Amino acid sequence: MGKLSPMEIKLGLMRPTPEEDAQITAAALSDLDNLPWTDKDWAKAKPFMLRGRPLSELTKKRITIRLERNTLEKFRATGKGWQTRIDKALGEWLAANDLEKMSEKSDGKKSA
């Protein structure tokens, strides 16, 4: 029998002896309504429920951005959801402005 891990000691777990394990396995194999899973069964197993927050259809990407202090403070002062409001403000700005024309100007290209 192997050494118990600190977690097993903390939880008060005791591993069965080889003889006890053989008895448990034999009892499980005799129950035809609930046979132990094989490696093939485990390979096909899927989680009943995904853990964590449900995935959104519109995923966002985490980035780092530098903002002027007063801009950041004004958004933060609006309370919870301030990052979402920055995202919305940028989206509204993009909808109202032609980004391609702006990038042409900053690249030094002449706009048509």
N, CA, C and O atoms as a GROMACS GRO file, in nm:
protein
  448
    1MET      N    1   0.084  -0.117   0.000
    1MET     CA    2   0.000   0.000   0.000
    1MET      C    3   0.089   0.124   0.000
    1MET      O    4   0.187   0.130   0.074
    2GLY      N    5   0.055   0.225  -0.086
    2GLY     CA    6   0.136   0.344  -0.099
    2GLY      C    7   0.115   0.442   0.015
    2GLY      O    8   0.023   0.428   0.095
    3LYS      N    9   0.200   0.540   0.020
    3LYS     CA   10   0.194   0.642   0.124
    3LYS      C   11   0.074   0.734   0.097
    3LYS      O   12   0.045   0.767  -0.018
    4LEU      N   13   0.003   0.774   0.202
    4LEU     CA   14  -0.111   0.863   0.188
    4LEU      C   15  -0.063   1.005   0.160
    4LEU      O   16   0.036   1.051   0.217
    5SER      N   17  -0.135   1.075   0.073
    5SER     CA   18  -0.103   1.215   0.045
    5SER      C   19  -0.152   1.301   0.160
    5SER      O   20  -0.237   1.258   0.238
    6PRO      N   21  -0.099   1.425   0.173
    6PRO     CA   22  -0.147   1.514   0.280
    6PRO      C   23  -0.298   1.538   0.273
    6PRO      O   24  -0.363   1.549   0.377
    7MET      N   25  -0.354   1.545   0.153
    7MET     CA   26  -0.498   1.566   0.139
    7MET      C   27  -0.576   1.446   0.190
    7MET      O   28  -0.679   1.461   0.255
    8GLU      N   29  -0.526   1.325   0.163
    8GLU     CA   30  -0.593   1.205   0.211
    8GLU      C   31  -0.587   1.197   0.363
    8GLU      O   32  -0.683   1.154   0.428
    9ILE      N   33  -0.474   1.238   0.419
    9ILE     CA   34  -0.461   1.238   0.565
    9ILE      C   35  -0.558   1.340   0.624
    9ILE      O   36  -0.627   1.312   0.722
   10LYS      N   37  -0.564   1.460   0.565
   10LYS     CA   38  -0.651   1.566   0.614
   10LYS      C   39  -0.797   1.523   0.610
   10LYS      O   40  -0.873   1.552   0.703
   11LEU      N   41  -0.838   1.456   0.503
   11LEU     CA   42  -0.975   1.412   0.489
   11LEU      C   43  -1.005   1.282   0.563
   11LEU      O   44  -1.120   1.239   0.569
   12GLY      N   45  -0.904   1.221   0.619
   12GLY     CA   46  -0.923   1.097   0.692
   12GLY      C   47  -0.954   0.979   0.601
   12GLY      O   48  -1.024   0.886   0.642
   13LEU      N   49  -0.903   0.982   0.480
   13LEU     CA   50  -0.928   0.874   0.385
   13LEU      C   51  -0.836   0.756   0.414
   13LEU      O   52  -0.719   0.771   0.451
   14MET      N   53  -0.893   0.639   0.394
   14MET     CA   54  -0.812   0.518   0.409
   14MET      C   55  -0.832   0.435   0.284
   14MET      O   56  -0.945   0.406   0.244
   15ARG      N   57  -0.723   0.397   0.222
   15ARG     CA   58  -0.731   0.312   0.103
   15ARG      C   59  -0.760   0.168   0.145
   15ARG      O   60  -0.712   0.122   0.248
   16PRO      N   61  -0.841   0.097   0.063
   16PRO     CA   62  -0.866  -0.044   0.098
   16PRO      C   63  -0.740  -0.128   0.075
   16PRO      O   64  -0.655  -0.096  -0.008
   17THR      N   65  -0.732  -0.232   0.151
   17THR     CA   66  -0.622  -0.327   0.131
   17THR      C   67  -0.647  -0.399  -0.001
   17THR      O   68  -0.759  -0.395  -0.052
   18PRO      N   69  -0.546  -0.466  -0.058
   18PRO     CA   70  -0.569  -0.540  -0.182
   18PRO      C   71  -0.682  -0.642  -0.169
   18PRO      O   72  -0.759  -0.664  -0.264
   19GLU      N   73  -0.693  -0.706  -0.053
   19GLU     CA   74  -0.800  -0.804  -0.032
   19GLU      C   75  -0.937  -0.735  -0.032
   19GLU      O   76  -1.031  -0.784  -0.095
   20GLU      N   77  -0.947  -0.621   0.038
   20GLU     CA   78  -1.073  -0.546   0.042
   20GLU      C   79  -1.109  -0.496  -0.097
   20GLU      O   80  -1.226  -0.499  -0.136
   21ASP      N   81  -1.009  -0.449  -0.172
   21ASP     CA   82  -1.032  -0.399  -0.308
   21ASP      C   83  -1.085  -0.512  -0.397
   21ASP      O   84  -1.174  -0.488  -0.478
   22ALA      N   85  -1.031  -0.632  -0.383
   22ALA     CA   86  -1.078  -0.746  -0.461
   22ALA      C   87  -1.223  -0.779  -0.427
   22ALA      O   88  -1.302  -0.809  -0.516
   23GLN      N   89  -1.260  -0.772  -0.298
   23GLN     CA   90  -1.398  -0.797  -0.257
   23GLN      C   91  -1.493  -0.692  -0.314
   23GLN      O   92  -1.602  -0.726  -0.361
   24ILE      N   93  -1.452  -0.566  -0.310
   24ILE     CA   94  -1.534  -0.456  -0.363
   24ILE      C   95  -1.554  -0.474  -0.513
   24ILE      O   96  -1.666  -0.460  -0.563
   25THR      N   97  -1.447  -0.504  -0.585
   25THR     CA   98  -1.455  -0.524  -0.729
   25THR      C   99  -1.544  -0.642  -0.764
   25THR      O  100  -1.625  -0.634  -0.856
   26ALA      N  101  -1.530  -0.751  -0.691
   26ALA     CA  102  -1.614  -0.869  -0.716
   26ALA      C  103  -1.761  -0.838  -0.694
   26ALA      O  104  -1.846  -0.881  -0.772
   27ALA      N  105  -1.791  -0.763  -0.589
   27ALA     CA  106  -1.930  -0.725  -0.561
   27ALA      C  107  -1.985  -0.635  -0.672
   27ALA      O  108  -2.100  -0.650  -0.713
   28ALA      N  109  -1.904  -0.542  -0.721
   28ALA     CA  110  -1.947  -0.453  -0.828
   28ALA      C  111  -1.972  -0.530  -0.957
   28ALA      O  112  -2.069  -0.503  -1.028
   29LEU      N  113  -1.886  -0.626  -0.987
   29LEU     CA  114  -1.901  -0.705  -1.110
   29LEU      C  115  -2.024  -0.797  -1.104
   29LEU      O  116  -2.078  -0.834  -1.208
   30SER      N  117  -2.068  -0.832  -0.985
   30SER     CA  118  -2.184  -0.920  -0.972
   30SER      C  119  -2.316  -0.845  -0.991
   30SER      O  120  -2.420  -0.908  -1.010
   31ASP      N  121  -2.313  -0.712  -0.987
   31ASP     CA  122  -2.435  -0.631  -1.005
   31ASP      C  123  -2.451  -0.601  -1.153
   31ASP      O  124  -2.391  -0.506  -1.204
   32LEU      N  125  -2.533  -0.680  -1.223
   32LEU     CA  126  -2.548  -0.666  -1.368
   32LEU      C  127  -2.620  -0.538  -1.408
   32LEU      O  128  -2.609  -0.494  -1.523
   33ASP      N  129  -2.693  -0.476  -1.316
   33ASP     CA  130  -2.762  -0.351  -1.347
   33ASP      C  131  -2.670  -0.229  -1.341
   33ASP      O  132  -2.703  -0.123  -1.392
   34ASN      N  133  -2.555  -0.246  -1.280
   34ASN     CA  134  -2.466  -0.132  -1.262
   34ASN      C  135  -2.322  -0.179  -1.265
   34ASN      O  136  -2.252  -0.175  -1.163
   35LEU      N  137  -2.278  -0.223  -1.381
   35LEU     CA  138  -2.141  -0.272  -1.395
   35LEU      C  139  -2.041  -0.156  -1.387
   35LEU      O  140  -2.074  -0.045  -1.428
   36PRO      N  141  -1.922  -0.181  -1.336
   36PRO     CA  142  -1.818  -0.076  -1.336
   36PRO      C  143  -1.785  -0.033  -1.479
   36PRO      O  144  -1.794  -0.113  -1.573
   37TRP      N  145  -1.749   0.091  -1.493
   37TRP     CA  146  -1.717   0.145  -1.625
   37TRP      C  147  -1.584   0.090  -1.674
   37TRP      O  148  -1.489   0.072  -1.597
   38THR      N  149  -1.579   0.064  -1.805
   38THR     CA  150  -1.455   0.021  -1.869
   38THR      C  151  -1.382   0.145  -1.920
   38THR      O  152  -1.436   0.255  -1.917
   39ASP      N  153  -1.258   0.127  -1.966
   39ASP     CA  154  -1.184   0.239  -2.025
   39ASP      C  155  -1.259   0.294  -2.146
   39ASP      O  156  -1.255   0.415  -2.171
   40LYS      N  157  -1.326   0.208  -2.221
   40LYS     CA  158  -1.403   0.250  -2.338
   40LYS      C  159  -1.521   0.339  -2.294
   40LYS      O  160  -1.551   0.440  -2.359
   41ASP      N  161  -1.587   0.301  -2.184
   41ASP     CA  162  -1.697   0.384  -2.131
   41ASP      C  163  -1.647   0.521  -2.090
   41ASP      O  164  -1.709   0.622  -2.122
   42TRP      N  165  -1.535   0.525  -2.019
   42TRP     CA  166  -1.480   0.653  -1.973
   42TRP      C  167  -1.437   0.740  -2.090
   42TRP      O  168  -1.448   0.862  -2.083
   43ALA      N  169  -1.389   0.679  -2.200
   43ALA     CA  170  -1.346   0.756  -2.316
   43ALA      C  171  -1.465   0.827  -2.382
   43ALA      O  172  -1.448   0.934  -2.440
   44LYS      N  173  -1.584   0.768  -2.372
   44LYS     CA  174  -1.703   0.827  -2.432
   44LYS      C  175  -1.776   0.922  -2.337
   44LYS      O  176  -1.870   0.990  -2.378
   45ALA      N  177  -1.733   0.928  -2.212
   45ALA     CA  178  -1.802   1.009  -2.112
   45ALA      C  179  -1.790   1.158  -2.143
   45ALA      O  180  -1.687   1.206  -2.189
   46LYS      N  181  -1.900   1.229  -2.116
   46LYS     CA  182  -1.902   1.374  -2.133
   46LYS      C  183  -1.952   1.436  -2.003
   46LYS      O  184  -2.034   1.376  -1.934
   47PRO      N  185  -1.904   1.555  -1.970
   47PRO     CA  186  -1.951   1.617  -1.846
   47PRO      C  187  -2.101   1.647  -1.855
   47PRO      O  188  -2.152   1.686  -1.959
   48PHE      N  189  -2.170   1.628  -1.744
   48PHE     CA  190  -2.312   1.657  -1.738
   48PHE      C  191  -2.336   1.806  -1.757
   48PHE      O  192  -2.434   1.847  -1.818
   49MET      N  193  -2.244   1.886  -1.704
   49MET     CA  194  -2.261   2.030  -1.708
   49MET      C  195  -2.124   2.095  -1.721
   49MET      O  196  -2.029   2.056  -1.653
   50LEU      N  197  -2.113   2.194  -1.808
   50LEU     CA  198  -1.988   2.266  -1.820
   50LEU      C  199  -1.973   2.358  -1.700
   50LEU      O  200  -2.070   2.418  -1.654
   51ARG      N  201  -1.852   2.368  -1.651
   51ARG     CA  202  -1.826   2.452  -1.535
   51ARG      C  203  -1.798   2.595  -1.579
   51ARG      O  204  -1.754   2.619  -1.692
   52GLY      N  205  -1.824   2.686  -1.489
   52GLY     CA  206  -1.792   2.826  -1.514
   52GLY      C  207  -1.908   2.902  -1.577
   52GLY      O  208  -2.020   2.852  -1.589
   53ARG      N  209  -1.878   3.022  -1.615
   53ARG     CA  210  -1.977   3.112  -1.671
   53ARG      C  211  -2.015   3.066  -1.812
   53ARG      O  212  -1.927   3.024  -1.888
   54PRO      N  213  -2.143   3.074  -1.849
   54PRO     CA  214  -2.182   3.035  -1.985
   54PRO      C  215  -2.112   3.122  -2.089
   54PRO      O  216  -2.093   3.243  -2.069
   55LEU      N  217  -2.073   3.060  -2.199
   55LEU     CA  218  -2.005   3.135  -2.304
   55LEU      C  219  -2.103   3.222  -2.379
   55LEU      O  220  -2.214   3.179  -2.411
   56SER      N  221  -2.063   3.343  -2.407
   56SER     CA  222  -2.145   3.436  -2.482
   56SER      C  223  -2.124   3.412  -2.630
   56SER      O  224  -2.017   3.368  -2.672
   57GLU      N  225  -2.227   3.441  -2.708
   57GLU     CA  226  -2.210   3.432  -2.854
   57GLU      C  227  -2.112   3.537  -2.902
   57GLU      O  228  -2.035   3.513  -2.995
   58LEU      N  229  -2.117   3.654  -2.840
   58LEU     CA  230  -2.026   3.762  -2.875
   58LEU      C  231  -1.912   3.762  -2.775
   58LEU      O  232  -1.925   3.821  -2.667
   59THR      N  233  -1.803   3.698  -2.808
   59THR     CA  234  -1.692   3.692  -2.715
   59THR      C  235  -1.609   3.818  -2.723
   59THR      O  236  -1.599   3.882  -2.828
   60LYS      N  237  -1.550   3.852  -2.613
   60LYS     CA  238  -1.464   3.971  -2.606
   60LYS      C  239  -1.321   3.925  -2.586
   60LYS      O  240  -1.296   3.814  -2.539
   61LYS      N  241  -1.229   4.011  -2.621
   61LYS     CA  242  -1.087   3.980  -2.608
   61LYS      C  243  -1.025   4.071  -2.503
   61LYS      O  244  -1.047   4.192  -2.504
   62ARG      N  245  -0.947   4.011  -2.414
   62ARG     CA  246  -0.879   4.089  -2.310
   62ARG      C  247  -0.757   4.156  -2.371
   62ARG      O  248  -0.675   4.091  -2.436
   63ILE      N  249  -0.745   4.288  -2.350
   63ILE     CA  250  -0.632   4.364  -2.401
   63ILE      C  251  -0.581   4.459  -2.293
   63ILE      O  252  -0.642   4.472  -2.186
   64THR      N  253  -0.471   4.523  -2.322
   64THR     CA  254  -0.420   4.630  -2.237
   64THR      C  255  -0.425   4.757  -2.320
   64THR      O  256  -0.380   4.759  -2.435
   65ILE      N  257  -0.479   4.861  -2.262
   65ILE     CA  258  -0.492   4.988  -2.335
   65ILE      C  259  -0.453   5.102  -2.240
   65ILE      O  260  -0.482   5.097  -2.121
   66ARG      N  261  -0.388   5.202  -2.294
   66ARG     CA  262  -0.351   5.318  -2.213
   66ARG      C  263  -0.452   5.430  -2.240
   66ARG      O  264  -0.476   5.468  -2.354
   67LEU      N  265  -0.510   5.480  -2.132
   67LEU     CA  266  -0.607   5.589  -2.141
   67LEU      C  267  -0.559   5.705  -2.056
   67LEU      O  268  -0.485   5.687  -1.960
   68GLU      N  269  -0.603   5.825  -2.094
   68GLU     CA  270  -0.570   5.940  -2.011
   68GLU      C  271  -0.637   5.922  -1.875
   68GLU      O  272  -0.748   5.868  -1.865
   69ARG      N  273  -0.569   5.967  -1.773
   69ARG     CA  274  -0.618   5.947  -1.637
   69ARG      C  275  -0.760   6.000  -1.617
   69ARG      O  276  -0.844   5.932  -1.559
   70ASN      N  277  -0.787   6.122  -1.665
   70ASN     CA  278  -0.920   6.180  -1.642
   70ASN      C  279  -1.028   6.102  -1.717
   70ASN      O  280  -1.140   6.090  -1.668
   71THR      N  281  -0.997   6.048  -1.834
   71THR     CA  282  -1.094   5.966  -1.908
   71THR      C  283  -1.127   5.841  -1.827
   71THR      O  284  -1.243   5.806  -1.809
   72LEU      N  285  -1.023   5.774  -1.780
   72LEU     CA  286  -1.042   5.652  -1.703
   72LEU      C  287  -1.120   5.680  -1.574
   72LEU      O  288  -1.211   5.604  -1.539
   73GLU      N  289  -1.085   5.787  -1.504
   73GLU     CA  290  -1.153   5.820  -1.379
   73GLU      C  291  -1.301   5.849  -1.401
   73GLU      O  292  -1.385   5.810  -1.320
   74LYS      N  293  -1.332   5.917  -1.511
   74LYS     CA  294  -1.473   5.948  -1.540
   74LYS      C  295  -1.553   5.820  -1.566
   74LYS      O  296  -1.665   5.807  -1.518
   75PHE      N  297  -1.496   5.727  -1.640
   75PHE     CA  298  -1.567   5.601  -1.665
   75PHE      C  299  -1.579   5.520  -1.536
   75PHE      O  300  -1.685   5.465  -1.508
   76ARG      N  301  -1.472   5.511  -1.459
   76ARG     CA  302  -1.476   5.435  -1.334
   76ARG      C  303  -1.577   5.494  -1.235
   76ARG      O  304  -1.640   5.421  -1.159
   77ALA      N  305  -1.592   5.625  -1.237
   77ALA     CA  306  -1.686   5.692  -1.146
   77ALA      C  307  -1.830   5.653  -1.176
   77ALA      O  308  -1.918   5.674  -1.092
   78THR      N  309  -1.856   5.599  -1.293
   78THR     CA  310  -1.994   5.559  -1.326
   78THR      C  311  -2.033   5.428  -1.258
   78THR      O  312  -2.150   5.389  -1.264
   79GLY      N  313  -1.938   5.361  -1.195
   79GLY     CA  314  -1.968   5.240  -1.119
   79GLY      C  315  -1.948   5.113  -1.198
   79GLY      O  316  -1.882   5.109  -1.301
   80LYS      N  317  -2.009   5.007  -1.144
   80LYS     CA  318  -1.994   4.874  -1.203
   80LYS      C  319  -2.039   4.876  -1.349
   80LYS      O  320  -2.141   4.935  -1.384
   81GLY      N  321  -1.959   4.811  -1.434
   81GLY     CA  322  -1.989   4.807  -1.578
   81GLY      C  323  -1.917   4.915  -1.658
   81GLY      O  324  -1.946   4.935  -1.776
   82TRP      N  325  -1.823   4.983  -1.593
   82TRP     CA  326  -1.754   5.093  -1.663
   82TRP      C  327  -1.676   5.044  -1.784
   82TRP      O  328  -1.666   5.117  -1.883
   83GLN      N  329  -1.621   4.924  -1.778
   83GLN     CA  330  -1.546   4.873  -1.893
   83GLN      C  331  -1.640   4.846  -2.011
   83GLN      O  332  -1.603   4.868  -2.126
   84THR      N  333  -1.760   4.799  -1.981
   84THR     CA  334  -1.860   4.775  -2.085
   84THR      C  335  -1.899   4.908  -2.148
   84THR      O  336  -1.920   4.915  -2.270
   85ARG      N  337  -1.909   5.013  -2.067
   85ARG     CA  338  -1.943   5.145  -2.122
   85ARG      C  339  -1.831   5.199  -2.211
   85ARG      O  340  -1.859   5.265  -2.311
   86ILE      N  341  -1.706   5.172  -2.177
   86ILE     CA  342  -1.595   5.213  -2.266
   86ILE      C  343  -1.608   5.138  -2.399
   86ILE      O  344  -1.594   5.198  -2.505
   87ASP      N  345  -1.635   5.008  -2.392
   87ASP     CA  346  -1.652   4.927  -2.513
   87ASP      C  347  -1.765   4.983  -2.598
   87ASP      O  348  -1.752   4.994  -2.720
   88LYS      N  349  -1.877   5.018  -2.534
   88LYS     CA  350  -1.992   5.072  -2.608
   88LYS      C  351  -1.957   5.208  -2.671
   88LYS      O  352  -1.993   5.234  -2.786
   89ALA      N  353  -1.888   5.293  -2.595
   89ALA     CA  354  -1.850   5.425  -2.648
   89ALA      C  355  -1.757   5.411  -2.769
   89ALA      O  356  -1.772   5.483  -2.868
   90LEU      N  357  -1.663   5.317  -2.763
   90LEU     CA  358  -1.574   5.294  -2.877
   90LEU      C  359  -1.653   5.241  -2.997
   90LEU      O  360  -1.629   5.282  -3.110
   91GLY      N  361  -1.746   5.151  -2.971
   91GLY     CA  362  -1.829   5.097  -3.079
   91GLY      C  363  -1.913   5.205  -3.145
   91GLY      O  364  -1.924   5.208  -3.268
   92GLU      N  365  -1.971   5.294  -3.064
   92GLU     CA  366  -2.050   5.405  -3.120
   92GLU      C  367  -1.962   5.498  -3.201
   92GLU      O  368  -2.003   5.547  -3.307
   93TRP      N  369  -1.841   5.524  -3.152
   93TRP     CA  370  -1.749   5.611  -3.225
   93TRP      C  371  -1.712   5.548  -3.360
   93TRP      O  372  -1.708   5.617  -3.462
   94LEU      N  373  -1.685   5.417  -3.359
   94LEU     CA  374  -1.651   5.348  -3.484
   94LEU      C  375  -1.766   5.353  -3.583
   94LEU      O  376  -1.744   5.366  -3.704
   95ALA      N  377  -1.889   5.342  -3.534
   95ALA     CA  378  -2.005   5.346  -3.622
   95ALA      C  379  -2.023   5.484  -3.684
   95ALA      O  380  -2.073   5.496  -3.796
   96ALA      N  381  -1.982   5.590  -3.612
   96ALA     CA  382  -2.000   5.727  -3.659
   96ALA      C  383  -1.882   5.779  -3.741
   96ALA      O  384  -1.893   5.885  -3.803
   97ASN      N  385  -1.771   5.709  -3.742
   97ASN     CA  386  -1.650   5.758  -3.808
   97ASN      C  387  -1.596   5.654  -3.906
   97ASN      O  388  -1.609   5.534  -3.884
   98ASP      N  389  -1.536   5.702  -4.014
   98ASP     CA  390  -1.478   5.614  -4.114
   98ASP      C  391  -1.333   5.586  -4.076
   98ASP      O  392  -1.245   5.670  -4.098
   99LEU      N  393  -1.309   5.471  -4.020
   99LEU     CA  394  -1.176   5.436  -3.970
   99LEU      C  395  -1.076   5.420  -4.084
   99LEU      O  396  -0.958   5.451  -4.066
  100GLU      N  397  -1.120   5.373  -4.199
  100GLU     CA  398  -1.029   5.354  -4.312
  100GLU      C  399  -0.971   5.487  -4.358
  100GLU      O  400  -0.852   5.495  -4.388
  101LYS      N  401  -1.053   5.591  -4.365
  101LYS     CA  402  -1.003   5.722  -4.405
  101LYS      C  403  -0.903   5.775  -4.303
  101LYS      O  404  -0.803   5.836  -4.340
  102MET      N  405  -0.928   5.751  -4.177
  102MET     CA  406  -0.837   5.798  -4.072
  102MET      C  407  -0.704   5.726  -4.079
  102MET      O  408  -0.599   5.787  -4.061
  103SER      N  409  -0.707   5.594  -4.105
  103SER     CA  410  -0.582   5.519  -4.110
  103SER      C  411  -0.501   5.557  -4.234
  103SER      O  412  -0.378   5.554  -4.231
  104GLU      N  413  -0.570   5.592  -4.343
  104GLU     CA  414  -0.497   5.638  -4.462
  104GLU      C  415  -0.424   5.768  -4.433
  104GLU      O  416  -0.310   5.786  -4.476
  105LYS      N  417  -0.488   5.857  -4.360
  105LYS     CA  418  -0.425   5.985  -4.326
  105LYS      C  419  -0.304   5.964  -4.236
  105LYS      O  420  -0.200   6.028  -4.253
  106SER      N  421  -0.317   5.873  -4.140
  106SER     CA  422  -0.206   5.852  -4.047
  106SER      C  423  -0.093   5.774  -4.111
  106SER      O  424   0.021   5.782  -4.065
  107ASP      N  425  -0.123   5.698  -4.220
  107ASP     CA  426  -0.018   5.624  -4.290
  107ASP      C  427   0.057   5.714  -4.388
  107ASP      O  428   0.157   5.672  -4.447
  108GLY      N  429   0.009   5.835  -4.407
  108GLY     CA  430   0.073   5.926  -4.501
  108GLY      C  431   0.026   5.905  -4.644
  108GLY      O  432   0.082   5.962  -4.736
  109LYS      N  433  -0.077   5.823  -4.663
  109LYS     CA  434  -0.132   5.801  -4.797
  109LYS      C  435  -0.234   5.908  -4.827
  109LYS      O  436  -0.298   5.962  -4.736
  110LYS      N  437  -0.249   5.938  -4.953
  110LYS     CA  438  -0.350   6.035  -4.994
  110LYS      C  439  -0.484   5.963  -5.006
  110LYS      O  440  -0.493   5.855  -5.065
  111SER      N  441  -0.587   6.025  -4.950
  111SER     CA  442  -0.719   5.964  -4.962
  111SER      C  443  -0.784   6.007  -5.092
  111SER      O  444  -0.759   6.117  -5.140
  112ALA      N  445  -0.865   5.920  -5.149
  112ALA     CA  446  -0.928   5.946  -5.278
  112ALA      C  447  -1.045   6.038  -5.265
  112ALA      O  448  -1.110   6.070  -5.365
   0.00000   0.00000   0.00000
